[in-house]
């Protein structure tokens, strides 16, 4: 299931990458603030640096760092989407600063602030249309409701009745088998994507735990 993550709040913080131990070192330092955007907006980066706190040539590296960190999310390892990031302050070193150092600073800054910006898990939804005889229509609707579905309505369609519902994709596992069983082979369905919605706490907890186990197994 293609989960996503997003944030519901605003936060700001620092990312500082510093390695200086003789010879040429590494130094990147940025302050960013993040804020939520409307669902489906994607990602937006704004350079708010004034007075040369960070040279302009390093700003794209901060942007890349934020995007790279966002792909890994903060709850369960899924891409974090629909947010704006502003880089508003920082510092640099004449000798030790470079693009890689500022990219690392961007990664660190994002990790610091995203977890403080009320992150939430988003689950993909599907619009389901199911056809069934009237004598089992109630059972079909009950099953969809049990799958955390939101029934949009019913209408006659030829010799069958059609039910429309919005159901989380994760709850539709083996749905065709269940529908076949409920309708004794007389029912059919089709489904199409219907965007994302915030997952309930119990789903978020389960997905995060499963993601943590997978990361342990691949480590």
Number of C-alpha atoms within 10 A of each C-alpha: 8 11 20 25 25 28 25 15 16 18 19 20 19 21 24 21 21 17 13 10 8 6 7 11 15 20 24 28 26 27 22 25 21 23 19 22 18 9 13 11 12 14 15 16 17 14 16 12 18 11 7 11 14 23 14 12 9 18 21 16 22 32 22 19 23 23 22 17 21 23 15 16 22 23 23 23 18 20 20 27 24 19 24 18 23 18 24 17 20 20 16 21 13 7 11 16 22 18 19 18 25 32 28 27 28 33 24 22 27 30 20 18 20 28 15 16 19 14 19 23 27 23 21 19 21 21 20 25 18 22 25 28 18 15 11 16 21 13 15 22 21 13 16 24 15 12 18 15 23 17 17 12 11 16 11 13 12 8 10 18 18 22 23 22 21 22 24 24 23 16 15 18 10 8 14 16 10 16 22 15 12 17 19 12 13 14 22 15 16 12 17 12 14 15 14 20 16 15 19 12 11 9 15 19 15 12 18 18 14 13 16 14 12 11 12 9 8 6 6
